[in-house]
Each structure stands twice: as structure tokens, then as C-alpha cells.
């Protein structure tokens, strides 16, 4: 009853609430208990999992370009560091971030989230 994107890594004994979604290239730490959706390219850890940063090492190992990683970092910053409501963060990304496959994947995931995203 969960949706798992491409190239997601789960640590041992990690658990997720039913109907949660995991975006592409997510890393879930061992023992994490995920209750909300995890956006693409992020890492989560802890009981009632929280975002622990970007899966930058996984992105580099997958062969992603530096420009793509830089763009993902900017989207992450807008989403998690600017304390904007999710809808406002999405609007800001749509207007300020250059079009790319990563941008489309990230924003589409955020828009489709029904449970809310892990923060």
C-alpha cells in the first residue's frame, strides 16, 4: 500500500505508514518510521522520520551532472529552508528554477502528495 520511486534505498528495520510515497533516489535510514511522503532526492531518518538532507552521494554515484545537483539543492532550499507554505514554495520553484526533468519530477511529486510531505 505504498509507492516507491526508482533507486530508493531502505535501511534495515525501516517502516512506512500505509499509503506513503517515496520519490526517486530517496534514502531511508535504518529504523526510520516514515509517516508522510518523502520528496525525491531526499534522505530521512528517525522515529517519526524527518528530512536529513539531500542524497547527494547517491545523486553523484548515479552520474547526475553538477548542474542538475545544483538545481536540486536550490529546490530543496526553497522547500525546506525558506519556511514557506508548500503551495508558495511550489509557485516560487515554478517561476525561479530553470526547466528540467528533475524540476518536473520534484514539483509533480509535491503537487501529487496527499498525506503531506515529511519536513
N, C-alpha and C positions, 0 to 999 in steps of 0.2 A: 503493500500500500504506500510505497514511497517512490519517488522518481529520482534516479541517479544519472547525472550527466556523464559525459565522456571523460576518461582518465581521472576518475575520482579515487583517492586513496583513503582507506579507513584503517585506523589503528585498532589494535585488539580491544575487545570488550566495549567498543563504541556502540551507542544506541541512538535511535531516532524515533521520534513520535510518529504515529501513523499520519500519512498524507504530507509529510515534509518533502521538500525538493532540494536537491543538491546540484548546483550548477557545474559546468565543465571545469576540470582541473582544480577541484576543491580538495583540500587535505583535512581530514578529521582526525584529531589526536586520539590516542588510546584513552579509553574510559570516558570520552566526551558523551554527554547526553544532550542531543540536539532536539529542540522543541519548535524551532521556526526555520524557515527556508534559509539556505546558505548560498549567497550570490556566487557566481562564477569567479574563479581565480583566488578565492579566499581560504584562509585556514581558521579552524575553530578548535577550541579546547575547553575543558572544564565541565563540571556539573552545571546544568543549565547553560549550555555552551555559549560562549561569546567569541566574537571575531578576534583573532590573534594577529592579524596582518594579512599580507598577500603571500601566496605560494610562489614567491619569486624564483626560488631554486627550481621548482617544478616547471615553471614557465621557461627558464633558461635551458634546462635539460631537454625540453620538448623542441627546442630550436626556434623559439619565438624571437623575433627581432628586438633590438634595443628600443626602437621607436614604438613598437607595439606595447612593450612592457612599460615604457614611459607613459603612454596613453592610459593604460590600465591603472597605473599608480595615480594619475590625475583623477580618474573616475572614482577610484577608491577614496581619495582625499575628499572629494566633493560629497560622497555618500556618507562617510563616517567622521570626518573631522570638522565639517562646517556647521554641524548641529542644525541642519535644515530638515524640515519635514520631507518624507520620501518623495512626495509629488513635486516639491520645489527642487529637490536635488535632481530628479529626472529631467525637469524642464531646463535646468541650468546645463546639464550634460548635453542635452539635445541641441542647445544653441552654441555652446562654447567648445565642444570637442569635435574634432575632425571625423568625418565618416570613415568607418572601417568595420570589418567583420566582428572584431572584439567589442566595439561600441554597440553594434546591433545586438549581439548576443547578451551583453550585460544589461542593457536597457530593457530588452524584451523580457528577460528573466525577472527584473524588478517589477515591471508592469504586470506580469502574469502571477506574481506571488499572491496567494490567497490567505496564507497564515501570517503574513508579515515576514520581514527578514530578521535574521539574527543580527544584533548590534553589539 
